[in-house]
Amino acid sequence: MKRKIVFENGREFVGEAFGSTKDVVSEVVFNTNMVGYQEILSDPAYTDLSILMTYPLIGNYGIIDEDFDSKLIGVKALITSEYNDKPSNFRYANTLAETLKENDVAGVTHVDTRAITRMLVREGVMKAAICDEKTSKATAMKRIKSYKTPKDQIKRVSCKKVWYSRCANPQYNVLAIDMGITSHNLDDLNKAGMNVTVVPYDTSVEKIKSYKPDGIFLPKGPGNPKNAKHAIEVVKKLQGKYPIMGISLGLQILALANGLDVKKMKVGHRGSNHAIRNEKTGKLFVVNQSHGYVIKDFKKKGIEVTCRDIMDNTIEGLDIPAKKAFGVQYYPNHTANPADSKAILDKFKAYMGKKGGRHA
């Protein structure tokens, strides 16, 4: 079945459908990962976005039940150059197309993803309509113009009640404010000896205090960080009283809570092959990033920039020693980059205290 992608600049790309064939309108972004399409689909940070994979062959290892990053699949569409519907992987349970159809996610393949990527790099991310090939450009453009980017993504991806992720022989009790937390976030914290209490995004300061946590974790999540007004106010009241670690969206919220500003990026950073530089040691790390907003450069005493992206020099990490608060813009992961992940978690432990806080 022929499907068409119409961008807001008027360019059209015709391809074949796989997965759901529903019509969608959303912002289109690209990801440079060679693998990991399942984790990308189930990462709440991609909610309401259409994802274009720059690597040409997608679907070749299928979908593995144990490898979902969360139970949510909130992306609008997946765009590929070549979709493989016959996976070669003894662990796979479903094809990618089957999973997209089950979750009502549109899929388009056999389009020139390289041309689209080059267009987005030159002109910036933009909205697009995915529709039947016979849909007129005028109709598609009308849909694009009437589309408004949602502002409630955090509310939709957050848990509705408190839940727990526990580990053996815990040294710390950490409270995570769920704005799009993933299994990788929890695995890293658990393996570092931290029990995690996960609370909804709109939990009050008083309720958070009642759990008597050793530290607060602000995870990654979707959307414009300025829409996370409740979380920003909560951080303002909790910082300095509890150690805080933020990841991606969590770091942006920490920055906003301390009077810094954020801006939308032209294309964003999305992929596991981005390099950053530690500003103190000069050491380089290859990390996984997924963010469309970035902290604006600033001059403010008491807040240190700990790392930057080597391509565009954007801020990838902050430290506020006086408040025992810090974070990174990228995704630390003990499997992909164990040394960097350990250093970040060790810093969180140091801020919480060597004895493991009141729960050791």
Sequence and secondary structure as in RCSB ss.txt:
>XXXX:A:sequence
MKRKIVFENGREFVGEAFGSTKDVVSEVVFNTNMVGYQEILSDPAYTDLSILMTYPLIGNYGIIDEDFDSKLIGV
KALITSEYNDKPSNFRYANTLAETLKENDVAGVTHVDTRAITRMLVREGVMKAAICDEKTSKATAMKRIKSYKTP
KDQIKRVSCKKVWYSRCANPQYNVLAIDMGITSHNLDDLNKAGMNVTVVPYDTSVEKIKSYKPDGIFLPKGPGNP
KNAKHAIEVVKKLQGKYPIMGISLGLQILALANGLDVKKMKVGHRGSNHAIRNEKTGKLFVVNQSHGYVIKDFKK
KGIEVTCRDIMDNTIEGLDIPAKKAFGVQYYPNHTANPADSKAILDKFKAYMGKKGGRHA
>XXXX:A:secstr
 EEEEEETTS EEEEEEEEB   EEEEEEEE  SS HHHHHT GGGTTEEEEESSSEESTT B GGG SSS    
SEEE SEE SS   TT  B HHHHHHHTT EEEESS HHHHHHHHHHH  EEEEEEETTS HHHHHHHHHH    
S HHHHHS SS EEE  SS SEEEEEE SS  HHHHHHHHHTTEEEEEE TT  HHHHHHT  SEEEE    S G
GG HHHHHHHHHHBTTB EEEETHHHHHHHHHTT  EEEEEEEEEEEEEEEEETTT  EEEEEEEEEEEE     
TT EEEEEETTT  EEEEEEGGGTEEEESSB  TTT HHHHHHHHHHHHHHH TT GGG 
